[in-house]
């Protein structure tokens, strides 16, 4: 019954900031990893950031770690991706994911729950 719903995407200009939200429902374990991925047209799905629910330990891909921040609200079972200094190359569909027993936080195969995605478009 686990569901993940992303929101907060939209059309912004280069240099702007945007915060994405992923609201969860169901019975997600406290030790789950939650993560953000994105997929641009013609490209592979790309890992962005992950967080361990209980400890708050975070993981980032090198390409975004200076600009993106992942966080969570435990009471709301919601994970966020705060994005700043957005660039046109950030344009993609952004997906929220969750999974238990994640061995490699950057590996999409380790996540068994996925949202439907939210579109982020950055214009120049």
Secondary structure, 3 states (H helix, E strand, C coil): CCEEEEECCEEEECCCCEEEEEEEECCCCCCCEEEEEEECCCCCCEEEEEEECCCCCEEECCCCCCCEEEEEEHHHCEEEEEECCCCHHHCEEEEEEEECCCCCCCCHHHCCEECCCEEEEEEC
